[in-house]
Amino acid sequence: MPQELPAPAKYGTFGLWVPAAALQDLPGGTFINYKNMGLNKMERLLIVDDDVIYRMVLKTFLTQHFDIDESPSAEDASILIESTNYSLVITDNNMEEITGIQLIEQFNKKVPCILMSSENAEKEAYKAGAVYFFNKKQTPTLLSKKALEITNK
């Protein structure tokens, strides 16, 4: 019976599935994550947006330069930011419960943050501590370039 492979998003960009027969102590095979072996030197980035389609679009533009984690809410993102060392957080502003501005105010001392919005919230973004404001009406290529700039790549 074929074994199901782990979801790539959970394990990062690069990895290798090793069958159980090759690993005597580990039942059922295991996923070896190259990143944990020091072979994947990509910066880790978190995209926070309740719009799954827009998250997928951004991931498409950013995945060639970064390891990407995603979060559908600022609440979930807070947990991820506390437990993971991100080089950059890109967050939408208009989300339920906690807004992107509130998320940035909470974590701007820990990690650089970019605020995205289709509304003009540039002044509020910088006041909250964002390192950049991205208008969603602009091309994601611009956001990708800015993310590389911010992380010094």
N, CA and C atoms as an extended XYZ file, in Angstrom:
459
Properties=species:S:1:pos:R:3:atomname:S:1:resname:S:1:resid:I:1 pbc="F F F"
N         0.853       -1.179        0.000 N   MET     1
C         0.000        0.000        0.000 CA  MET     1
C         0.898        1.240        0.000 C   MET     1
N         0.680        2.199       -0.939 N   PRO     2
C         1.530        3.400       -0.995 CA  PRO     2
C         1.316        4.280        0.224 C   PRO     2
N         2.412        4.872        0.677 N   GLN     3
C         2.337        5.769        1.832 CA  GLN     3
C         2.077        7.188        1.353 C   GLN     3
N         1.291        7.917        2.129 N   GLU     4
C         0.977        9.292        1.789 CA  GLU     4
C         2.149       10.180        2.183 C   GLU     4
N         2.541       11.064        1.284 N   LEU     5
C         3.635       11.987        1.575 CA  LEU     5
C         3.141       13.129        2.446 C   LEU     5
N         3.997       13.670        3.309 N   PRO     6
C         3.600       14.819        4.119 CA  PRO     6
C         3.359       16.037        3.234 C   PRO     6
N         2.543       16.935        3.699 N   ALA     7
C         2.247       18.158        2.956 CA  ALA     7
C         3.498       19.024        2.884 C   ALA     7
N         3.933       19.460        1.688 N   PRO     8
C         5.145       20.252        1.550 CA  PRO     8
C         5.132       21.544        2.350 C   PRO     8
N         3.986       22.221        2.444 N   ALA     9
C         3.932       23.506        3.150 CA  ALA     9
C         4.317       23.358        4.611 C   ALA     9
N         4.043       22.200        5.184 N   LYS    10
C         4.340       21.972        6.596 CA  LYS    10
C         5.834       21.817        6.832 C   LYS    10
N         6.567       21.343        5.844 N   TYR    11
C         7.962       21.003        6.039 CA  TYR    11
C         8.944       21.934        5.345 C   TYR    11
N         8.493       22.955        4.682 N   GLY    12
C         9.400       23.877        4.030 CA  GLY    12
C         9.551       23.559        2.557 C   GLY    12
N        10.522       24.172        1.935 N   THR    13
C        10.661       24.105        0.498 CA  THR    13
C        11.348       22.824        0.018 C   THR    13
N        12.388       22.386        0.714 N   PHE    14
C        13.163       21.255        0.242 CA  PHE    14
C        13.103       20.117        1.245 C   PHE    14
N        13.025       18.906        0.755 N   GLY    15
C        13.014       17.765        1.649 CA  GLY    15
C        13.120       16.474        0.870 C   GLY    15
N        13.177       15.387        1.586 N   LEU    16
C        13.340       14.082        0.981 CA  LEU    16
C        12.523       13.077        1.765 C   LEU    16
N        11.696       12.310        1.070 N   TRP    17
C        10.915       11.259        1.711 CA  TRP    17
C        11.762       10.003        1.714 C   TRP    17
N        11.963        9.412        2.896 N   VAL    18
C        12.781        8.216        3.029 CA  VAL    18
C        11.888        7.067        3.486 C   VAL    18
N        11.837        5.957        2.732 N   PRO    19
C        10.994        4.831        3.134 CA  PRO    19
C        11.507        4.181        4.414 C   PRO    19
N        10.597        3.511        5.123 N   ALA    20
C        10.922        2.883        6.405 CA  ALA    20
C        12.055        1.876        6.277 C   ALA    20
N        12.127        1.176        5.160 N   ALA    21
C        13.163        0.160        4.977 CA  ALA    21
C        14.572        0.756        5.085 C   ALA    21
N        14.715        2.010        4.718 N   ALA    22
C        16.025        2.661        4.777 CA  ALA    22
C        16.358        3.182        6.169 C   ALA    22
N        15.386        3.276        7.025 N   LEU    23
C        15.584        3.796        8.384 CA  LEU    23
C        15.083        2.755        9.379 C   LEU    23
N        15.978        2.004        9.946 N   GLN    24
C        15.586        0.874       10.770 CA  GLN    24
C        14.840        1.276       12.041 C   GLN    24
N        15.175        2.396       12.670 N   ASP    25
C        14.532        2.749       13.941 CA  ASP    25
C        13.202        3.468       13.775 C   ASP    25
N        12.946        4.064       12.626 N   LEU    26
C        11.769        4.911       12.473 CA  LEU    26
C        10.672        4.186       11.694 C   LEU    26
N         9.560        3.863       12.353 N   PRO    27
C         8.488        3.134       11.671 CA  PRO    27
C         7.787        3.997       10.630 C   PRO    27
N         7.441        3.380        9.501 N   GLY    28
C         6.621        4.065        8.507 CA  GLY    28
C         7.344        5.069        7.635 C   GLY    28
N         8.639        5.209        7.776 N   GLY    29
C         9.367        6.201        6.982 CA  GLY    29
C         9.295        7.562        7.642 C   GLY    29
N        10.072        8.470        7.161 N   THR    30
C        10.084        9.812        7.733 CA  THR    30
C        10.437       10.826        6.667 C   THR    30
N        10.142       12.059        6.943 N   PHE    31
C        10.469       13.156        6.043 CA  PHE    31
C        11.701       13.840        6.605 C   PHE    31
N        12.757       13.893        5.829 N   ILE    32
C        13.976       14.582        6.252 CA  ILE    32
C        13.933       15.973        5.657 C   ILE    32
N        13.936       16.953        6.511 N   ASN    33
C        13.840       18.340        6.084 CA  ASN    33
C        15.246       18.902        5.913 C   ASN    33
N        15.635       19.226        4.680 N   TYR    34
C        16.960       19.765        4.415 CA  TYR    34
C        17.230       21.037        5.211 C   TYR    34
N        16.177       21.816        5.455 N   LYS    35
C        16.351       23.071        6.173 CA  LYS    35
C        16.943       22.806        7.551 C   LYS    35
N        16.478       21.743        8.225 N   ASN    36
C        16.984       21.417        9.552 CA  ASN    36
C        18.420       20.905        9.497 C   ASN    36
N        18.881       20.519        8.320 N   MET    37
C        20.241       20.026        8.158 CA  MET    37
C        21.185       21.158        7.759 C   MET    37
N        20.671       22.365        7.657 N   GLY    38
C        21.504       23.512        7.311 CA  GLY    38
C        21.738       23.667        5.815 C   GLY    38
N        21.030       22.907        4.967 N   LEU    39
C        21.247       22.990        3.532 CA  LEU    39
C        20.356       24.029        2.869 C   LEU    39
N        19.275       24.403        3.519 N   ASN    40
C        18.353       25.383        2.957 CA  ASN    40
C        18.525       26.685        3.737 C   ASN    40
N        19.121       27.659        3.112 N   LYS    41
C        19.446       28.915        3.802 CA  LYS    41
C        18.429       30.019        3.530 C   LYS    41
N        17.241       29.670        3.097 N   MET    42
C        16.231       30.675        2.785 CA  MET    42
C        15.678       31.304        4.068 C   MET    42
N        15.390       32.584        3.972 N   GLU    43
C        14.763       33.293        5.081 CA  GLU    43
C        13.322       32.818        5.227 C   GLU    43
N        12.812       32.849        6.444 N   ARG    44
C        11.444       32.405        6.723 CA  ARG    44
C        10.533       33.631        6.819 C   ARG    44
N         9.415       33.564        6.126 N   LEU    45
C         8.490       34.688        6.023 CA  LEU    45
C         7.079       34.205        6.351 C   LEU    45
N         6.281       35.038        6.997 N   LEU    46
C         4.896       34.715        7.329 CA  LEU    46
C         3.958       35.654        6.583 C   LEU    46
N         2.982       35.064        5.870 N   ILE    47
C         1.943       35.835        5.193 CA  ILE    47
C         0.658       35.671        6.001 C   ILE    47
N         0.069       36.795        6.404 N   VAL    48
C        -1.162       36.779        7.198 CA  VAL    48
C        -2.262       37.477        6.398 C   VAL    48
N        -3.258       36.709        5.999 N   ASP    49
C        -4.378       37.275        5.244 CA  ASP    49
C        -5.541       36.296        5.316 C   ASP    49
N        -6.742       36.811        5.545 N   ASP    50
C        -7.911       35.930        5.607 CA  ASP    50
C        -8.412       35.543        4.216 C   ASP    50
N        -7.843       36.114        3.180 N   ASP    51
C        -8.199       35.800        1.793 CA  ASP    51
C        -7.227       34.735        1.270 C   ASP    51
N        -7.690       33.494        1.215 N   VAL    52
C        -6.831       32.377        0.822 CA  VAL    52
C        -6.295       32.541       -0.597 C   VAL    52
N        -7.064       33.105       -1.493 N   ILE    53
C        -6.614       33.305       -2.877 CA  ILE    53
C        -5.449       34.297       -2.919 C   ILE    53
N        -5.581       35.389       -2.177 N   TYR    54
C        -4.512       36.385       -2.179 CA  TYR    54
C        -3.246       35.820       -1.522 C   TYR    54
N        -3.417       35.010       -0.475 N   ARG    55
C        -2.251       34.358        0.146 CA  ARG    55
C        -1.544       33.471       -0.884 C   ARG    55
N        -2.319       32.740       -1.678 N   MET    56
C        -1.725       31.865       -2.699 CA  MET    56
C        -0.991       32.680       -3.763 C   MET    56
N        -1.556       33.810       -4.159 N   VAL    57
C        -0.902       34.678       -5.142 CA  VAL    57
C         0.440       35.175       -4.595 C   VAL    57
N         0.430       35.669       -3.363 N   LEU    58
C         1.673       36.159       -2.763 CA  LEU    58
C         2.692       35.037       -2.623 C   LEU    58
N         2.227       33.887       -2.200 N   LYS    59
C         3.129       32.749       -2.036 CA  LYS    59
C         3.804       32.401       -3.366 C   LYS    59
N         3.057       32.473       -4.449 N   THR    60
C         3.613       32.200       -5.774 CA  THR    60
C         4.759       33.153       -6.095 C   THR    60
N         4.601       34.416       -5.756 N   PHE    61
C         5.635       35.411       -6.043 CA  PHE    61
C         6.820       35.327       -5.089 C   PHE    61
N         6.588       34.874       -3.862 N   LEU    62
C         7.633       34.923       -2.835 CA  LEU    62
C         8.359       33.601       -2.598 C   LEU    62
N         7.768       32.499       -3.007 N   THR    63
C         8.306       31.186       -2.651 CA  THR    63
C         9.668       30.888       -3.267 C   THR    63
N        10.029       31.548       -4.349 N   GLN    64
C        11.349       31.304       -4.931 CA  GLN    64
C        12.478       31.920       -4.109 C   GLN    64
N        12.139       32.850       -3.217 N   HIS    65
C        13.160       33.529       -2.411 CA  HIS    65
C        13.066       33.233       -0.916 C   HIS    65
N        11.916       32.728       -0.471 N   PHE    66
C        11.676       32.553        0.965 CA  PHE    66
C        10.996       31.226        1.265 C   PHE    66
N        11.201       30.737        2.481 N   ASP    67
C        10.340       29.690        3.027 CA  ASP    67
C         9.115       30.414        3.551 C   ASP    67
N         7.940       29.970        3.153 N   ILE    68
C         6.709       30.685        3.459 CA  ILE    68
C         5.836       29.898        4.425 C   ILE    68
N         5.380       30.572        5.466 N   ASP    69
C         4.306       30.064        6.314 CA  ASP    69
C         3.121       30.980        6.075 C   ASP    69
N         1.919       30.441        6.268 N   GLU    70
C         0.700       31.219        6.048 CA  GLU    70
C        -0.178       31.158        7.280 C   GLU    70
N        -0.945       32.219        7.463 N   SER    71
C        -1.918       32.250        8.539 CA  SER    71
C        -3.169       32.977        8.050 C   SER    71
N        -4.348       32.409        8.335 N   PRO    72
C        -5.591       33.042        7.909 CA  PRO    72
C        -6.087       34.125        8.863 C   PRO    72
N        -5.412       34.296       10.000 N   SER    73
C        -5.871       35.296       10.978 CA  SER    73
C        -4.700       35.828       11.795 C   SER    73
N        -4.886       37.004       12.343 N   ALA    74
C        -3.863       37.600       13.200 CA  ALA    74
C        -3.715       36.811       14.498 C   ALA    74
N        -4.805       36.201       14.962 N   GLU    75
C        -4.739       35.389       16.190 CA  GLU    75
C        -3.801       34.204       15.991 C   GLU    75
N        -3.977       33.490       14.886 N   ASP    76
C        -3.100       32.354       14.583 CA  ASP    76
C        -1.678       32.833       14.320 C   ASP    76
N        -1.553       33.959       13.656 N   ALA    77
C        -0.229       34.514       13.365 CA  ALA    77
C         0.524       34.843       14.650 C   ALA    77
N        -0.173       35.341       15.652 N   SER    78
C         0.465       35.672       16.933 CA  SER    78
C         1.157       34.455       17.527 C   SER    78
N         0.489       33.324       17.461 N   ILE    79
C         1.061       32.081       17.991 CA  ILE    79
C         2.294       31.685       17.185 C   ILE    79
N         2.197       31.778       15.870 N   LEU    80
C         3.334       31.437       15.009 CA  LEU    80
C         4.526       32.370       15.244 C   LEU    80
N         4.263       33.654       15.373 N   ILE    81
C         5.343       34.623       15.575 CA  ILE    81
C         6.053       34.384       16.904 C   ILE    81
N         5.303       34.002       17.921 N   GLU    82
C         5.899       33.714       19.238 CA  GLU    82
C         6.800       32.483       19.186 C   GLU    82
N         6.470       31.525       18.334 N   SER    83
C         7.183       30.253       18.354 CA  SER    83
C         8.163       30.053       17.187 C   SER    83
N         8.222       30.984       16.253 N   THR    84
C         9.052       30.816       15.062 CA  THR    84
C         9.882       32.075       14.839 C   THR    84
N        11.084       31.893       14.339 N   ASN    85
C        11.965       33.017       14.067 CA  ASN    85
C        11.781       33.464       12.616 C   ASN    85
N        10.913       34.438       12.393 N   TYR    86
C        10.651       34.947       11.051 CA  TYR    86
C        11.567       36.116       10.728 C   TYR    86
N        11.943       36.218        9.463 N   SER    87
C        12.717       37.366        8.992 CA  SER    87
C        11.806       38.523        8.627 C   SER    87
N        10.531       38.192        8.314 N   LEU    88
C         9.583       39.213        7.885 CA  LEU    88
C         8.159       38.686        8.026 C   LEU    88
N         7.247       39.571        8.421 N   VAL    89
C         5.818       39.254        8.451 CA  VAL    89
C         5.114       40.221        7.504 C   VAL    89
N         4.301       39.667        6.610 N   ILE    90
C         3.486       40.469        5.693 CA  ILE    90
C         2.039       40.229        6.084 C   ILE    90
N         1.348       41.280        6.517 N   THR    91
C        -0.011       41.098        7.013 CA  THR    91
C        -1.012       42.034        6.348 C   THR    91
N        -2.173       41.478        6.074 N   ASP    92
C        -3.296       42.285        5.616 CA  ASP    92
C        -3.790       43.094        6.811 C   ASP    92
N        -4.453       44.207        6.558 N   ASN    93
C        -4.986       45.010        7.654 CA  ASN    93
C        -6.397       44.588        8.041 C   ASN    93
N        -7.260       44.400        7.058 N   ASN    94
C        -8.677       44.159        7.327 CA  ASN    94
C        -8.974       42.684        7.559 C   ASN    94
N        -8.914       42.303        8.824 N   MET    95
C        -9.238       40.937        9.224 CA  MET    95
C       -10.137       41.012       10.452 C   MET    95
N       -10.845       39.937       10.710 N   GLU    96
C       -11.733       39.909       11.873 CA  GLU    96
C       -10.916       39.827       13.158 C   GLU    96
N       -11.536       40.201       14.256 N   GLU    97
C       -10.924       40.164       15.591 CA  GLU    97
C        -9.752       41.143       15.714 C   GLU    97
N        -8.569       40.732       15.250 N   ILE    98
C        -7.366       41.565       15.361 CA  ILE    98
C        -6.990       42.047       13.960 C   ILE    98
N        -6.746       43.337       13.815 N   THR    99
C        -6.353       43.886       12.510 CA  THR    99
C        -4.843       43.735       12.311 C   THR    99
N        -4.417       43.948       11.087 N   GLY   100
C        -2.989       43.913       10.790 CA  GLY   100
C        -2.227       44.987       11.545 C   GLY   100
N        -2.826       46.160       11.698 N   ILE   101
C        -2.171       47.238       12.456 CA  ILE   101
C        -1.955       46.816       13.908 C   ILE   101
N        -2.952       46.173       14.505 N   GLN   102
C        -2.805       45.702       15.882 CA  GLN   102
C        -1.727       44.624       15.987 C   GLN   102
N        -1.651       43.762       14.998 N   LEU   103
C        -0.617       42.720       14.978 CA  LEU   103
C         0.771       43.352       14.897 C   LEU   103
N         0.912       44.360       14.043 N   ILE   104
C         2.200       45.053       13.904 CA  ILE   104
C         2.577       45.760       15.199 C   ILE   104
N         1.616       46.427       15.821 N   GLU   105
C         1.900       47.094       17.100 CA  GLU   105
C         2.407       46.104       18.147 C   GLU   105
N         1.881       44.901       18.104 N   GLN   106
C         2.261       43.883       19.078 CA  GLN   106
C         3.654       43.297       18.802 C   GLN   106
N         4.041       43.165       17.526 N   PHE   107
C         5.258       42.414       17.204 CA  PHE   107
C         6.334       43.183       16.446 C   PHE   107
N         6.173       44.490       16.221 N   ASN   108
C         7.152       45.213       15.396 CA  ASN   108
C         8.549       45.267       16.019 C   ASN   108
N         8.655       45.060       17.316 N   LYS   109
C         9.971       45.042       17.970 CA  LYS   109
C        10.655       43.686       17.782 C   LYS   109
N         9.869       42.647       17.536 N   LYS   110
C        10.410       41.290       17.377 CA  LYS   110
C        10.779       40.964       15.928 C   LYS   110
N         9.977       41.456       14.985 N   VAL   111
C        10.164       41.100       13.578 CA  VAL   111
C         9.697       42.253       12.688 C   VAL   111
N        10.412       42.543       11.596 N   PRO   112
C         9.938       43.575       10.668 CA  PRO   112
C         8.602       43.155       10.055 C   PRO   112
N         7.704       44.112        9.888 N   CYS   113
C         6.363       43.823        9.374 CA  CYS   113
C         6.014       44.765        8.227 C   CYS   113
N         5.332       44.192        7.232 N   ILE   114
C         4.776       44.957        6.122 CA  ILE   114
C         3.265       44.892        6.257 C   ILE   114
N         2.613       46.042        6.162 N   LEU   115
C         1.149       46.072        6.177 CA  LEU   115
C         0.649       46.162        4.747 C   LEU   115
N        -0.352       45.326        4.422 N   MET   116
C        -0.996       45.371        3.108 CA  MET   116
C        -2.440       45.801        3.304 C   MET   116
N        -2.926       46.573        2.359 N   SER   117
C        -4.334       46.959        2.379 CA  SER   117
C        -4.721       47.493        1.014 C   SER   117
N        -5.980       47.333        0.679 N   SER   118
C        -6.472       47.946       -0.559 CA  SER   118
C        -6.966       49.356       -0.268 C   SER   118
N        -7.010       49.708        1.006 N   GLU   119
C        -7.382       51.064        1.421 CA  GLU   119
C        -6.117       51.857        1.699 C   GLU   119
N        -6.234       53.149        1.789 N   ASN   120
C        -5.084       53.985        2.086 CA  ASN   120
C        -4.862       54.025        3.598 C   ASN   120
N        -3.977       53.162        4.061 N   ALA   121
C        -3.674       53.093        5.492 CA  ALA   121
C        -2.175       53.277        5.733 C   ALA   121
N        -1.531       53.956        4.806 N   GLU   122
C        -0.078       54.103        4.875 CA  GLU   122
C         0.379       54.813        6.150 C   GLU   122
N        -0.279       55.915        6.480 N   LYS   123
C         0.099       56.683        7.669 CA  LYS   123
C        -0.046       55.830        8.936 C   LYS   123
N        -1.166       55.095        9.040 N   GLU   124
C        -1.421       54.229       10.196 CA  GLU   124
C        -0.401       53.084       10.263 C   GLU   124
N        -0.018       52.574        9.096 N   ALA   125
C         0.949       51.471        9.042 CA  ALA   125
C         2.285       51.896        9.645 C   ALA   125
N         2.796       53.034        9.214 N   TYR   126
C         4.085       53.502        9.720 CA  TYR   126
C         3.995       53.908       11.186 C   TYR   126
N         2.876       54.471       11.578 N   LYS   127
C         2.682       54.839       12.992 CA  LYS   127
C         2.709       53.592       13.884 C   LYS   127
N         2.170       52.467       13.370 N   ALA   128
C         2.138       51.221       14.133 CA  ALA   128
C         3.508       50.544       14.195 C   ALA   128
N         4.419       50.959       13.300 N   GLY   129
C         5.759       50.375       13.312 CA  GLY   129
C         6.087       49.529       12.097 C   GLY   129
N         5.255       49.562       11.073 N   ALA   130
C         5.533       48.810        9.845 CA  ALA   130
C         6.779       49.363        9.162 C   ALA   130
N         7.529       48.483        8.509 N   VAL   131
C         8.705       48.931        7.764 CA  VAL   131
C         8.336       49.319        6.334 C   VAL   131
N         7.122       48.928        5.904 N   TYR   132
C         6.674       49.241        4.555 CA  TYR   132
C         5.164       49.084        4.476 C   TYR   132
N         4.545       49.897        3.637 N   PHE   133
C         3.121       49.760        3.363 CA  PHE   133
C         2.958       49.338        1.903 C   PHE   133
N         2.190       48.272        1.687 N   PHE   134
C         1.945       47.772        0.337 CA  PHE   134
C         0.465       47.890        0.022 C   PHE   134
N         0.155       48.648       -1.037 N   ASN   135
C        -1.217       48.761       -1.491 CA  ASN   135
C        -1.534       47.550       -2.361 C   ASN   135
N        -2.576       46.815       -2.019 N   LYS   136
C        -2.916       45.583       -2.732 CA  LYS   136
C        -3.274       45.817       -4.206 C   LYS   136
N        -3.463       47.060       -4.586 N   LYS   137
C        -3.743       47.365       -5.991 CA  LYS   137
C        -2.459       47.342       -6.827 C   LYS   137
N        -1.297       47.332       -6.149 N   GLN   138
C        -0.016       47.266       -6.830 CA  GLN   138
C         0.306       45.815       -7.185 C   GLN   138
N         1.288       45.623       -8.035 N   THR   139
C         1.687       44.279       -8.441 CA  THR   139
C         2.460       43.565       -7.323 C   THR   139
N         2.197       42.279       -7.114 N   PRO   140
C         2.939       41.521       -6.102 CA  PRO   140
C         4.440       41.461       -6.367 C   PRO   140
N         4.860       41.729       -7.597 N   THR   141
C         6.289       41.772       -7.902 CA  THR   141
C         6.973       42.857       -7.081 C   THR   141
N         6.308       43.979       -6.917 N   LEU   142
C         6.847       45.071       -6.097 CA  LEU   142
C         7.007       44.619       -4.648 C   LEU   142
N         6.030       43.911       -4.126 N   LEU   143
C         6.109       43.403       -2.753 CA  LEU   143
C         7.272       42.420       -2.614 C   LEU   143
N         7.453       41.565       -3.608 N   SER   144
C         8.556       40.607       -3.594 CA  SER   144
C         9.910       41.326       -3.548 C   SER   144
N        10.065       42.346       -4.373 N   LYS   145
C        11.310       43.128       -4.391 CA  LYS   145
C        11.550       43.798       -3.039 C   LYS   145
N        10.487       44.353       -2.466 N   LYS   146
C        10.615       45.036       -1.182 CA  LYS   146
C        10.969       44.048       -0.071 C   LYS   146
N        10.374       42.866       -0.105 N   ALA   147
C        10.671       41.838        0.900 CA  ALA   147
C        12.151       41.427        0.812 C   ALA   147
N        12.653       41.301       -0.396 N   LEU   148
C        14.072       40.974       -0.566 CA  LEU   148
C        14.960       42.102       -0.038 C   LEU   148
N        14.562       43.311       -0.310 N   GLU   149
C        15.300       44.480        0.182 CA  GLU   149
C        15.349       44.508        1.705 C   GLU   149
N        14.207       44.305        2.320 N   ILE   150
C        14.096       44.367        3.785 CA  ILE   150
C        14.913       43.269        4.451 C   ILE   150
N        14.938       42.096        3.844 N   THR   151
C        15.689       40.990        4.429 CA  THR   151
C        17.133       40.943        3.933 C   THR   151
N        17.544       41.975        3.202 N   ASN   152
C        18.924       42.122        2.700 CA  ASN   152
C        19.376       40.962        1.825 C   ASN   152
N        18.504       40.528        0.932 N   LYS   153
C        18.891       39.423        0.025 CA  LYS   153
C        19.324       39.987       -1.307 C   LYS   153
